[in-house]
């Protein structure tokens, strides 16, 4: 894993609240497949990930 911080311009956004995820230790990523393509959903916290699944 890389230890460098992602710049604001290149940071992924939380799939729930749209916060830019730059250097959050609570961030999470889940991978899913759709039509044989991998899609990644980024979340800034466990709370946002939980909201996404409900």
PDBQT receptor file of N, H, CA, C and O in Angstrom, charges set to zero:
ATOM      1  N   UNK A   1       0.820  -1.184   0.000  1.00  0.00    +0.000 N 
ATOM      2  CA  UNK A   1       0.000   0.000   0.000  1.00  0.00    +0.000 C 
ATOM      3  C   UNK A   1       0.864   1.248   0.000  1.00  0.00    +0.000 C 
ATOM      4  O   UNK A   1       1.967   1.269   0.546  1.00  0.00    +0.000 OA
ATOM      5  N   UNK A   2       0.345   2.258  -0.612  1.00  0.00    +0.000 N 
ATOM      6  H   UNK A   2      -0.551   2.240  -1.056  1.00  0.00    +0.000 HD
ATOM      7  CA  UNK A   2       1.055   3.527  -0.674  1.00  0.00    +0.000 C 
ATOM      8  C   UNK A   2       0.774   4.343   0.585  1.00  0.00    +0.000 C 
ATOM      9  O   UNK A   2      -0.336   4.314   1.115  1.00  0.00    +0.000 OA
ATOM     10  N   UNK A   3       1.761   5.055   1.048  1.00  0.00    +0.000 N 
ATOM     11  H   UNK A   3       2.663   5.079   0.617  1.00  0.00    +0.000 HD
ATOM     12  CA  UNK A   3       1.619   5.918   2.218  1.00  0.00    +0.000 C 
ATOM     13  C   UNK A   3       1.370   7.371   1.828  1.00  0.00    +0.000 C 
ATOM     14  O   UNK A   3       1.175   8.211   2.707  1.00  0.00    +0.000 OA
ATOM     15  N   UNK A   4       1.371   7.687   0.547  1.00  0.00    +0.000 N 
ATOM     16  H   UNK A   4       1.529   7.004  -0.167  1.00  0.00    +0.000 HD
ATOM     17  CA  UNK A   4       1.212   9.074   0.124  1.00  0.00    +0.000 C 
ATOM     18  C   UNK A   4      -0.258   9.478   0.126  1.00  0.00    +0.000 C 
ATOM     19  O   UNK A   4      -1.145   8.650  -0.085  1.00  0.00    +0.000 OA
ATOM     20  N   UNK A   5      -0.499  10.760   0.366  1.00  0.00    +0.000 N 
ATOM     21  H   UNK A   5       0.222  11.432   0.538  1.00  0.00    +0.000 HD
ATOM     22  CA  UNK A   5      -1.842  11.310   0.378  1.00  0.00    +0.000 C 
ATOM     23  C   UNK A   5      -2.285  11.614  -1.047  1.00  0.00    +0.000 C 
ATOM     24  O   UNK A   5      -1.502  12.110  -1.857  1.00  0.00    +0.000 OA
ATOM     25  N   UNK A   6      -3.528  11.317  -1.341  1.00  0.00    +0.000 N 
ATOM     26  H   UNK A   6      -4.164  10.914  -0.683  1.00  0.00    +0.000 HD
ATOM     27  CA  UNK A   6      -4.098  11.598  -2.660  1.00  0.00    +0.000 C 
ATOM     28  C   UNK A   6      -4.496  13.073  -2.701  1.00  0.00    +0.000 C 
ATOM     29  O   UNK A   6      -5.065  13.598  -1.743  1.00  0.00    +0.000 OA
ATOM     30  N   UNK A   7      -4.196  13.730  -3.808  1.00  0.00    +0.000 N 
ATOM     31  H   UNK A   7      -3.734  13.304  -4.586  1.00  0.00    +0.000 HD
ATOM     32  CA  UNK A   7      -4.567  15.143  -3.930  1.00  0.00    +0.000 C 
ATOM     33  C   UNK A   7      -6.081  15.283  -4.031  1.00  0.00    +0.000 C 
ATOM     34  O   UNK A   7      -6.774  14.363  -4.466  1.00  0.00    +0.000 OA
ATOM     35  N   UNK A   8      -6.575  16.427  -3.630  1.00  0.00    +0.000 N 
ATOM     36  H   UNK A   8      -6.012  17.174  -3.276  1.00  0.00    +0.000 HD
ATOM     37  CA  UNK A   8      -8.012  16.713  -3.666  1.00  0.00    +0.000 C 
ATOM     38  C   UNK A   8      -8.575  16.538  -5.078  1.00  0.00    +0.000 C 
ATOM     39  O   UNK A   8      -9.691  16.045  -5.242  1.00  0.00    +0.000 OA
ATOM     40  N   UNK A   9      -7.822  16.932  -6.082  1.00  0.00    +0.000 N 
ATOM     41  H   UNK A   9      -6.915  17.333  -5.949  1.00  0.00    +0.000 HD
ATOM     42  CA  UNK A   9      -8.275  16.846  -7.473  1.00  0.00    +0.000 C 
ATOM     43  C   UNK A   9      -8.420  15.403  -7.951  1.00  0.00    +0.000 C 
ATOM     44  O   UNK A   9      -9.253  15.119  -8.811  1.00  0.00    +0.000 OA
ATOM     45  N   UNK A  10      -7.619  14.491  -7.402  1.00  0.00    +0.000 N 
ATOM     46  H   UNK A  10      -6.942  14.722  -6.703  1.00  0.00    +0.000 HD
ATOM     47  CA  UNK A  10      -7.645  13.095  -7.838  1.00  0.00    +0.000 C 
ATOM     48  C   UNK A  10      -8.364  12.163  -6.869  1.00  0.00    +0.000 C 
ATOM     49  O   UNK A  10      -8.455  10.961  -7.118  1.00  0.00    +0.000 OA
ATOM     50  N   UNK A  11      -8.867  12.704  -5.781  1.00  0.00    +0.000 N 
ATOM     51  H   UNK A  11      -8.793  13.680  -5.580  1.00  0.00    +0.000 HD
ATOM     52  CA  UNK A  11      -9.474  11.879  -4.743  1.00  0.00    +0.000 C 
ATOM     53  C   UNK A  11     -10.832  11.331  -5.180  1.00  0.00    +0.000 C 
ATOM     54  O   UNK A  11     -11.609  12.028  -5.831  1.00  0.00    +0.000 OA
ATOM     55  N   UNK A  12     -11.111  10.076  -4.816  1.00  0.00    +0.000 N 
ATOM     56  H   UNK A  12     -10.480   9.509  -4.287  1.00  0.00    +0.000 HD
ATOM     57  CA  UNK A  12     -12.452   9.541  -5.079  1.00  0.00    +0.000 C 
ATOM     58  C   UNK A  12     -13.449  10.197  -4.132  1.00  0.00    +0.000 C 
ATOM     59  O   UNK A  12     -13.070  10.733  -3.091  1.00  0.00    +0.000 OA
ATOM     60  N   UNK A  13     -14.715  10.153  -4.500  1.00  0.00    +0.000 N 
ATOM     61  H   UNK A  13     -15.023   9.718  -5.346  1.00  0.00    +0.000 HD
ATOM     62  CA  UNK A  13     -15.760  10.722  -3.652  1.00  0.00    +0.000 C 
ATOM     63  C   UNK A  13     -16.551   9.603  -2.996  1.00  0.00    +0.000 C 
ATOM     64  O   UNK A  13     -16.747   8.534  -3.575  1.00  0.00    +0.000 OA
ATOM     65  N   UNK A  14     -16.997   9.868  -1.786  1.00  0.00    +0.000 N 
ATOM     66  H   UNK A  14     -16.838  10.736  -1.316  1.00  0.00    +0.000 HD
ATOM     67  CA  UNK A  14     -17.838   8.924  -1.065  1.00  0.00    +0.000 C 
ATOM     68  C   UNK A  14     -19.115   8.692  -1.876  1.00  0.00    +0.000 C 
ATOM     69  O   UNK A  14     -19.733   9.643  -2.354  1.00  0.00    +0.000 OA
ATOM     70  N   UNK A  15     -19.504   7.431  -2.026  1.00  0.00    +0.000 N 
ATOM     71  H   UNK A  15     -19.001   6.658  -1.637  1.00  0.00    +0.000 HD
ATOM     72  CA  UNK A  15     -20.693   7.074  -2.803  1.00  0.00    +0.000 C 
ATOM     73  C   UNK A  15     -21.984   7.544  -2.141  1.00  0.00    +0.000 C 
ATOM     74  O   UNK A  15     -23.033   7.558  -2.786  1.00  0.00    +0.000 OA
ATOM     75  N   UNK A  16     -21.928   7.927  -0.866  1.00  0.00    +0.000 N 
ATOM     76  H   UNK A  16     -21.076   7.915  -0.342  1.00  0.00    +0.000 HD
ATOM     77  CA  UNK A  16     -23.128   8.352  -0.147  1.00  0.00    +0.000 C 
ATOM     78  C   UNK A  16     -23.180   9.866   0.031  1.00  0.00    +0.000 C 
ATOM     79  O   UNK A  16     -24.158  10.502  -0.362  1.00  0.00    +0.000 OA
ATOM     80  N   UNK A  17     -22.132  10.450   0.620  1.00  0.00    +0.000 N 
ATOM     81  H   UNK A  17     -21.337   9.933   0.939  1.00  0.00    +0.000 HD
ATOM     82  CA  UNK A  17     -22.185  11.880   0.959  1.00  0.00    +0.000 C 
ATOM     83  C   UNK A  17     -21.365  12.765   0.022  1.00  0.00    +0.000 C 
ATOM     84  O   UNK A  17     -21.380  13.988   0.161  1.00  0.00    +0.000 OA
ATOM     85  N   UNK A  18     -20.657  12.169  -0.921  1.00  0.00    +0.000 N 
ATOM     86  H   UNK A  18     -20.645  11.175  -1.034  1.00  0.00    +0.000 HD
ATOM     87  CA  UNK A  18     -19.851  12.873  -1.924  1.00  0.00    +0.000 C 
ATOM     88  C   UNK A  18     -18.635  13.605  -1.363  1.00  0.00    +0.000 C 
ATOM     89  O   UNK A  18     -18.036  14.418  -2.067  1.00  0.00    +0.000 OA
ATOM     90  N   UNK A  19     -18.259  13.336  -0.120  1.00  0.00    +0.000 N 
ATOM     91  H   UNK A  19     -18.746  12.675   0.451  1.00  0.00    +0.000 HD
ATOM     92  CA  UNK A  19     -17.043  13.938   0.438  1.00  0.00    +0.000 C 
ATOM     93  C   UNK A  19     -15.824  13.382  -0.289  1.00  0.00    +0.000 C 
ATOM     94  O   UNK A  19     -15.741  12.181  -0.543  1.00  0.00    +0.000 OA
ATOM     95  N   UNK A  20     -14.882  14.258  -0.621  1.00  0.00    +0.000 N 
ATOM     96  H   UNK A  20     -14.949  15.234  -0.415  1.00  0.00    +0.000 HD
ATOM     97  CA  UNK A  20     -13.631  13.792  -1.221  1.00  0.00    +0.000 C 
ATOM     98  C   UNK A  20     -12.846  13.018  -0.177  1.00  0.00    +0.000 C 
ATOM     99  O   UNK A  20     -12.674  13.480   0.951  1.00  0.00    +0.000 OA
ATOM    100  N   UNK A  21     -12.375  11.851  -0.552  1.00  0.00    +0.000 N 
ATOM    101  H   UNK A  21     -12.515  11.475  -1.468  1.00  0.00    +0.000 HD
ATOM    102  CA  UNK A  21     -11.633  10.995   0.365  1.00  0.00    +0.000 C 
ATOM    103  C   UNK A  21     -10.152  11.158   0.056  1.00  0.00    +0.000 C 
ATOM    104  O   UNK A  21      -9.631  10.568  -0.891  1.00  0.00    +0.000 OA
ATOM    105  N   UNK A  22      -9.488  11.964   0.867  1.00  0.00    +0.000 N 
ATOM    106  H   UNK A  22      -9.912  12.443   1.636  1.00  0.00    +0.000 HD
ATOM    107  CA  UNK A  22      -8.068  12.219   0.630  1.00  0.00    +0.000 C 
ATOM    108  C   UNK A  22      -7.178  11.486   1.617  1.00  0.00    +0.000 C 
ATOM    109  O   UNK A  22      -6.277  10.759   1.199  1.00  0.00    +0.000 OA
ATOM    110  N   UNK A  23      -7.398  11.650   2.886  1.00  0.00    +0.000 N 
ATOM    111  H   UNK A  23      -8.130  12.241   3.226  1.00  0.00    +0.000 HD
ATOM    112  CA  UNK A  23      -6.525  11.038   3.889  1.00  0.00    +0.000 C 
ATOM    113  C   UNK A  23      -7.347  10.652   5.114  1.00  0.00    +0.000 C 
ATOM    114  O   UNK A  23      -7.020  11.038   6.236  1.00  0.00    +0.000 OA
ATOM    115  N   UNK A  24      -8.403   9.896   4.895  1.00  0.00    +0.000 N 
ATOM    116  H   UNK A  24      -8.669   9.583   3.983  1.00  0.00    +0.000 HD
ATOM    117  CA  UNK A  24      -9.267   9.490   5.994  1.00  0.00    +0.000 C 
ATOM    118  C   UNK A  24      -8.952   8.053   6.404  1.00  0.00    +0.000 C 
ATOM    119  O   UNK A  24      -9.097   7.141   5.590  1.00  0.00    +0.000 OA
ATOM    120  N   UNK A  25      -8.530   7.836   7.636  1.00  0.00    +0.000 N 
ATOM    121  H   UNK A  25      -8.412   8.577   8.296  1.00  0.00    +0.000 HD
ATOM    122  CA  UNK A  25      -8.217   6.470   8.064  1.00  0.00    +0.000 C 
ATOM    123  C   UNK A  25      -9.457   5.587   8.157  1.00  0.00    +0.000 C 
ATOM    124  O   UNK A  25      -9.339   4.365   8.251  1.00  0.00    +0.000 OA
ATOM    125  N   UNK A  26     -10.643   6.191   8.131  1.00  0.00    +0.000 N 
ATOM    126  H   UNK A  26     -10.739   7.183   8.054  1.00  0.00    +0.000 HD
ATOM    127  CA  UNK A  26     -11.881   5.418   8.227  1.00  0.00    +0.000 C 
ATOM    128  C   UNK A  26     -12.457   5.056   6.865  1.00  0.00    +0.000 C 
ATOM    129  O   UNK A  26     -13.514   4.429   6.794  1.00  0.00    +0.000 OA
ATOM    130  N   UNK A  27     -11.788   5.436   5.788  1.00  0.00    +0.000 N 
ATOM    131  H   UNK A  27     -10.929   5.945   5.846  1.00  0.00    +0.000 HD
ATOM    132  CA  UNK A  27     -12.340   5.173   4.455  1.00  0.00    +0.000 C 
ATOM    133  C   UNK A  27     -12.385   3.681   4.164  1.00  0.00    +0.000 C 
ATOM    134  O   UNK A  27     -11.570   2.906   4.665  1.00  0.00    +0.000 OA
ATOM    135  N   UNK A  28     -13.353   3.299   3.345  1.00  0.00    +0.000 N 
ATOM    136  H   UNK A  28     -14.015   3.928   2.938  1.00  0.00    +0.000 HD
ATOM    137  CA  UNK A  28     -13.557   1.905   2.968  1.00  0.00    +0.000 C 
ATOM    138  C   UNK A  28     -13.842   1.836   1.478  1.00  0.00    +0.000 C 
ATOM    139  O   UNK A  28     -14.352   2.788   0.888  1.00  0.00    +0.000 OA
ATOM    140  N   UNK A  29     -13.511   0.710   0.879  1.00  0.00    +0.000 N 
ATOM    141  H   UNK A  29     -13.097  -0.064   1.358  1.00  0.00    +0.000 HD
ATOM    142  CA  UNK A  29     -13.763   0.483  -0.544  1.00  0.00    +0.000 C 
ATOM    143  C   UNK A  29     -14.354  -0.906  -0.697  1.00  0.00    +0.000 C 
ATOM    144  O   UNK A  29     -13.855  -1.867  -0.113  1.00  0.00    +0.000 OA
ATOM    145  N   UNK A  30     -15.423  -1.013  -1.488  1.00  0.00    +0.000 N 
ATOM    146  H   UNK A  30     -15.828  -0.232  -1.963  1.00  0.00    +0.000 HD
ATOM    147  CA  UNK A  30     -15.945  -2.325  -1.834  1.00  0.00    +0.000 C 
ATOM    148  C   UNK A  30     -15.897  -2.465  -3.348  1.00  0.00    +0.000 C 
ATOM    149  O   UNK A  30     -16.077  -1.495  -4.084  1.00  0.00    +0.000 OA
ATOM    150  N   UNK A  31     -15.654  -3.669  -3.790  1.00  0.00    +0.000 N 
ATOM    151  H   UNK A  31     -15.507  -4.457  -3.193  1.00  0.00    +0.000 HD
ATOM    152  CA  UNK A  31     -15.600  -3.960  -5.226  1.00  0.00    +0.000 C 
ATOM    153  C   UNK A  31     -16.765  -4.868  -5.579  1.00  0.00    +0.000 C 
ATOM    154  O   UNK A  31     -17.057  -5.826  -4.863  1.00  0.00    +0.000 OA
ATOM    155  N   UNK A  32     -17.425  -4.562  -6.684  1.00  0.00    +0.000 N 
ATOM    156  H   UNK A  32     -17.187  -3.785  -7.266  1.00  0.00    +0.000 HD
ATOM    157  CA  UNK A  32     -18.503  -5.397  -7.196  1.00  0.00    +0.000 C 
ATOM    158  C   UNK A  32     -18.258  -5.633  -8.681  1.00  0.00    +0.000 C 
ATOM    159  O   UNK A  32     -17.484  -4.918  -9.317  1.00  0.00    +0.000 OA
ATOM    160  N   UNK A  33     -18.922  -6.635  -9.216  1.00  0.00    +0.000 N 
ATOM    161  H   UNK A  33     -19.551  -7.215  -8.699  1.00  0.00    +0.000 HD
ATOM    162  CA  UNK A  33     -18.820  -6.875 -10.651  1.00  0.00    +0.000 C 
ATOM    163  C   UNK A  33     -20.171  -6.618 -11.294  1.00  0.00    +0.000 C 
ATOM    164  O   UNK A  33     -21.219  -6.924 -10.725  1.00  0.00    +0.000 OA
ATOM    165  N   UNK A  34     -20.123  -6.053 -12.481  1.00  0.00    +0.000 N 
ATOM    166  H   UNK A  34     -19.272  -5.804 -12.943  1.00  0.00    +0.000 HD
ATOM    167  CA  UNK A  34     -21.323  -5.757 -13.247  1.00  0.00    +0.000 C 
ATOM    168  C   UNK A  34     -20.967  -5.941 -14.713  1.00  0.00    +0.000 C 
ATOM    169  O   UNK A  34     -20.126  -5.215 -15.243  1.00  0.00    +0.000 OA
ATOM    170  N   UNK A  35     -21.596  -6.896 -15.368  1.00  0.00    +0.000 N 
ATOM    171  H   UNK A  35     -22.279  -7.485 -14.937  1.00  0.00    +0.000 HD
ATOM    172  CA  UNK A  35     -21.292  -7.199 -16.772  1.00  0.00    +0.000 C 
ATOM    173  C   UNK A  35     -19.802  -7.461 -16.977  1.00  0.00    +0.000 C 
ATOM    174  O   UNK A  35     -19.189  -6.932 -17.904  1.00  0.00    +0.000 OA
ATOM    175  N   UNK A  36     -19.232  -8.281 -16.100  1.00  0.00    +0.000 N 
ATOM    176  H   UNK A  36     -19.730  -8.710 -15.346  1.00  0.00    +0.000 HD
ATOM    177  CA  UNK A  36     -17.819  -8.674 -16.166  1.00  0.00    +0.000 C 
ATOM    178  C   UNK A  36     -16.844  -7.516 -15.978  1.00  0.00    +0.000 C 
ATOM    179  O   UNK A  36     -15.672  -7.633 -16.337  1.00  0.00    +0.000 OA
ATOM    180  N   UNK A  37     -17.305  -6.414 -15.427  1.00  0.00    +0.000 N 
ATOM    181  H   UNK A  37     -18.257  -6.319 -15.135  1.00  0.00    +0.000 HD
ATOM    182  CA  UNK A  37     -16.432  -5.275 -15.124  1.00  0.00    +0.000 C 
ATOM    183  C   UNK A  37     -16.434  -5.044 -13.616  1.00  0.00    +0.000 C 
ATOM    184  O   UNK A  37     -17.473  -5.145 -12.963  1.00  0.00    +0.000 OA
ATOM    185  N   UNK A  38     -15.278  -4.738 -13.082  1.00  0.00    +0.000 N 
ATOM    186  H   UNK A  38     -14.435  -4.656 -13.613  1.00  0.00    +0.000 HD
ATOM    187  CA  UNK A  38     -15.168  -4.452 -11.656  1.00  0.00    +0.000 C 
ATOM    188  C   UNK A  38     -15.475  -2.978 -11.420  1.00  0.00    +0.000 C 
ATOM    189  O   UNK A  38     -14.931  -2.101 -12.091  1.00  0.00    +0.000 OA
ATOM    190  N   UNK A  39     -16.348  -2.723 -10.463  1.00  0.00    +0.000 N 
ATOM    191  H   UNK A  39     -16.790  -3.435  -9.918  1.00  0.00    +0.000 HD
ATOM    192  CA  UNK A  39     -16.686  -1.358 -10.076  1.00  0.00    +0.000 C 
ATOM    193  C   UNK A  39     -16.327  -1.179  -8.607  1.00  0.00    +0.000 C 
ATOM    194  O   UNK A  39     -16.564  -2.072  -7.793  1.00  0.00    +0.000 OA
ATOM    195  N   UNK A  40     -15.763  -0.041  -8.272  1.00  0.00    +0.000 N 
ATOM    196  H   UNK A  40     -15.571   0.684  -8.933  1.00  0.00    +0.000 HD
ATOM    197  CA  UNK A  40     -15.359   0.242  -6.904  1.00  0.00    +0.000 C 
ATOM    198  C   UNK A  40     -16.242   1.340  -6.335  1.00  0.00    +0.000 C 
ATOM    199  O   UNK A  40     -16.468   2.364  -6.980  1.00  0.00    +0.000 OA
ATOM    200  N   UNK A  41     -16.734   1.123  -5.135  1.00  0.00    +0.000 N 
ATOM    201  H   UNK A  41     -16.550   0.292  -4.612  1.00  0.00    +0.000 HD
ATOM    202  CA  UNK A  41     -17.499   2.133  -4.404  1.00  0.00    +0.000 C 
ATOM    203  C   UNK A  41     -16.653   2.558  -3.213  1.00  0.00    +0.000 C 
ATOM    204  O   UNK A  41     -16.182   1.721  -2.443  1.00  0.00    +0.000 OA
ATOM    205  N   UNK A  42     -16.468   3.855  -3.070  1.00  0.00    +0.000 N 
ATOM    206  H   UNK A  42     -16.851   4.534  -3.696  1.00  0.00    +0.000 HD
ATOM    207  CA  UNK A  42     -15.655   4.405  -1.988  1.00  0.00    +0.000 C 
ATOM    208  C   UNK A  42     -16.578   5.017  -0.938  1.00  0.00    +0.000 C 
ATOM    209  O   UNK A  42     -17.595   5.628  -1.266  1.00  0.00    +0.000 OA
ATOM    210  N   UNK A  43     -16.208   4.844   0.318  1.00  0.00    +0.000 N 
ATOM    211  H   UNK A  43     -15.382   4.348   0.584  1.00  0.00    +0.000 HD
ATOM    212  CA  UNK A  43     -16.984   5.379   1.435  1.00  0.00    +0.000 C 
ATOM    213  C   UNK A  43     -16.037   6.057   2.412  1.00  0.00    +0.000 C 
ATOM    214  O   UNK A  43     -14.949   5.547   2.681  1.00  0.00    +0.000 OA
ATOM    215  N   UNK A  44     -16.442   7.196   2.943  1.00  0.00    +0.000 N 
ATOM    216  H   UNK A  44     -17.326   7.610   2.725  1.00  0.00    +0.000 HD
ATOM    217  CA  UNK A  44     -15.582   7.940   3.860  1.00  0.00    +0.000 C 
ATOM    218  C   UNK A  44     -15.618   7.373   5.274  1.00  0.00    +0.000 C 
ATOM    219  O   UNK A  44     -14.733   7.656   6.082  1.00  0.00    +0.000 OA
ATOM    220  N   UNK A  45     -16.645   6.569   5.577  1.00  0.00    +0.000 N 
ATOM    221  H   UNK A  45     -17.364   6.339   4.921  1.00  0.00    +0.000 HD
ATOM    222  CA  UNK A  45     -16.755   6.021   6.932  1.00  0.00    +0.000 C 
ATOM    223  C   UNK A  45     -17.616   4.761   6.923  1.00  0.00    +0.000 C 
ATOM    224  O   UNK A  45     -18.273   4.445   5.931  1.00  0.00    +0.000 OA
ATOM    225  N   UNK A  46     -17.598   4.054   8.039  1.00  0.00    +0.000 N 
ATOM    226  H   UNK A  46     -17.065   4.310   8.845  1.00  0.00    +0.000 HD
ATOM    227  CA  UNK A  46     -18.446   2.869   8.190  1.00  0.00    +0.000 C 
ATOM    228  C   UNK A  46     -19.920   3.264   8.148  1.00  0.00    +0.000 C 
ATOM    229  O   UNK A  46     -20.756   2.510   7.649  1.00  0.00    +0.000 OA
ATOM    230  N   UNK A  47     -20.233   4.436   8.667  1.00  0.00    +0.000 N 
ATOM    231  H   UNK A  47     -19.554   5.048   9.072  1.00  0.00    +0.000 HD
ATOM    232  CA  UNK A  47     -21.610   4.920   8.673  1.00  0.00    +0.000 C 
ATOM    233  C   UNK A  47     -22.140   5.114   7.250  1.00  0.00    +0.000 C 
ATOM    234  O   UNK A  47     -23.267   4.722   6.948  1.00  0.00    +0.000 OA
ATOM    235  N   UNK A  48     -21.335   5.712   6.386  1.00  0.00    +0.000 N 
ATOM    236  H   UNK A  48     -20.420   6.030   6.632  1.00  0.00    +0.000 HD
ATOM    237  CA  UNK A  48     -21.757   5.904   4.995  1.00  0.00    +0.000 C 
ATOM    238  C   UNK A  48     -21.882   4.563   4.276  1.00  0.00    +0.000 C 
ATOM    239  O   UNK A  48     -22.807   4.365   3.488  1.00  0.00    +0.000 OA
ATOM    240  N   UNK A  49     -20.962   3.649   4.544  1.00  0.00    +0.000 N 
ATOM    241  H   UNK A  49     -20.211   3.810   5.184  1.00  0.00    +0.000 HD
ATOM    242  CA  UNK A  49     -21.058   2.327   3.920  1.00  0.00    +0.000 C 
ATOM    243  C   UNK A  49     -22.335   1.626   4.365  1.00  0.00    +0.000 C 
ATOM    244  O   UNK A  49     -23.019   1.009   3.548  1.00  0.00    +0.000 OA
ATOM    245  N   UNK A  50     -22.661   1.714   5.639  1.00  0.00    +0.000 N 
ATOM    246  H   UNK A  50     -22.105   2.216   6.302  1.00  0.00    +0.000 HD
ATOM    247  CA  UNK A  50     -23.882   1.113   6.164  1.00  0.00    +0.000 C 
ATOM    248  C   UNK A  50     -25.117   1.740   5.523  1.00  0.00    +0.000 C 
ATOM    249  O   UNK A  50     -26.063   1.030   5.181  1.00  0.00    +0.000 OA
ATOM    250  N   UNK A  51     -25.119   3.048   5.358  1.00  0.00    +0.000 N 
ATOM    251  H   UNK A  51     -24.351   3.625   5.636  1.00  0.00    +0.000 HD
ATOM    252  CA  UNK A  51     -26.239   3.746   4.713  1.00  0.00    +0.000 C 
ATOM    253  C   UNK A  51     -26.422   3.290   3.277  1.00  0.00    +0.000 C 
ATOM    254  O   UNK A  51     -27.551   3.181   2.798  1.00  0.00    +0.000 OA
ATOM    255  N   UNK A  52     -25.335   3.025   2.595  1.00  0.00    +0.000 N 
ATOM    256  H   UNK A  52     -24.418   3.113   2.984  1.00  0.00    +0.000 HD
ATOM    257  CA  UNK A  52     -25.382   2.580   1.202  1.00  0.00    +0.000 C 
ATOM    258  C   UNK A  52     -26.072   1.224   1.079  1.00  0.00    +0.000 C 
ATOM    259  O   UNK A  52     -26.801   0.983   0.117  1.00  0.00    +0.000 OA
ATOM    260  N   UNK A  53     -25.846   0.342   2.042  1.00  0.00    +0.000 N 
ATOM    261  H   UNK A  53     -25.253   0.538   2.824  1.00  0.00    +0.000 HD
ATOM    262  CA  UNK A  53     -26.386  -1.014   1.988  1.00  0.00    +0.000 C 
ATOM    263  C   UNK A  53     -27.829  -1.110   2.467  1.00  0.00    +0.000 C 
ATOM    264  O   UNK A  53     -28.449  -2.165   2.331  1.00  0.00    +0.000 OA
ATOM    265  N   UNK A  54     -28.376  -0.031   3.025  1.00  0.00    +0.000 N 
ATOM    266  H   UNK A  54     -27.873   0.826   3.136  1.00  0.00    +0.000 HD
ATOM    267  CA  UNK A  54     -29.756  -0.087   3.525  1.00  0.00    +0.000 C 
ATOM    268  C   UNK A  54     -30.692   0.680   2.647  1.00  0.00    +0.000 C 
ATOM    269  O   UNK A  54     -31.891   0.737   2.922  1.00  0.00    +0.000 OA
TER     270      UNK A  54
